[in-house]
Amino acid sequence: MTVDVVTAHNRDMDVTGHTSPGSPSDPGPEPRSDPGPEPRKAASIRDVAQAAGVSYQTVSRVINSHPNVREETRKRVEAAIGTLGFRRNATAFALASGVTRSVTVLTSNTTLYGYAATLQGLEEAARAAGYSLGVKLLTPEEDLDRTVSSAAADGGGLMVIGFDRLAASALDRVPENVPCAAVVEAPSHGRTPPRPAVWADDREAARAATAHLLELGHRTVHYVAIPTSVGTRRSEGPRAQGWRGALEAAGVTPPEPHGGKGWDARVGYDEGRELARDPGVTAILCGNDDLALGVLRALHHAGRSVPGDVSVIGFDDAPHSEFVTPSLTTVRMDFQGLGRDAFALLRSQLENDYRPPAPTFAGTDLIIRESTGPTAV
């Protein structure tokens, strides 16, 4: 809200709001009070170099996380930075280095856990490296080519969170001359993403989760799918492929998968109501934890106990999964790690002398909680 303040006009007042010297309303000069000590000048990179006993080039390498710096030297420089309160001027650095230190993220969602956690990892890594980060939301109503072109025109690099078909299409449209990296679904065997990318092996994670349910004595496992980033709605993503592969390896004909229409608990609830009507359903794997939350509620309303009648496994280990009743067995995904590793890939394109470290993404883990147990059938 803007507030306009109107004051009575004073003909002796100048445009700054002070009375003009020598005017009748001017009481004359006031005795000057002691202004106190001069404010301390901001420390420069050369001040840090002098305090640490190194060259300013070495300081530059330290603040830009360059790998070719001895650990002892790095600690000495970091100590000097802390003591002097040095802060790098991002604008000056960009002008001096020729690097536009900004990244635009293209994503179709910022609220679902996997997207939001990936974005968090990207932002943390960008901030640590002195980059600004903006987000452009992809929507089906917009012209995708125009959105991508607008993001590319902003300069810097592009990052695509490509977990769905819309974002995967945006990734395909990024001009070849624009620095770009992505976080994507695990690609099919023999296929390579169009730009440098990182992904989790959720195909293997889904296989392991399905195998766990079979080991508990369940004759088969039903699947509530998330939408996939490739093909049509009936196409199977890596999680569905892992589920199907585990059943086929055990000699079990996979039942028809459910879902694929959305990511949220409402979809899970609707699919769960249908599954709850079949007394032969004793185990359900869900494509994410939000779907699992809806399935749990549908089973409860149908009078099917979990895990007494039906075992349920989710995917992603979203924060709520540990605190529902029963607590949800799920696959833990390090989305923040994916975001950090993806930013390192992009940074290596933006800075010629930057070499990304080896990926730190540790894979996936099956977290056993209360929603799974031996079959009662």
Helices and strands as residue ranges (DSSP letters): H 45-52, H 56-63, H 71-84, H 90-97, E 102-107, H 113-128, E 132-137, H 144-153, E 157-162, H 165-173, E 180-184, E 197-198, H 202-215, E 222-225, H 238-249, E 258-259, H 265-276, E 283-286, H 289-301, E 311-316, G 319-322, E 329-333, H 335-350, E 364-367
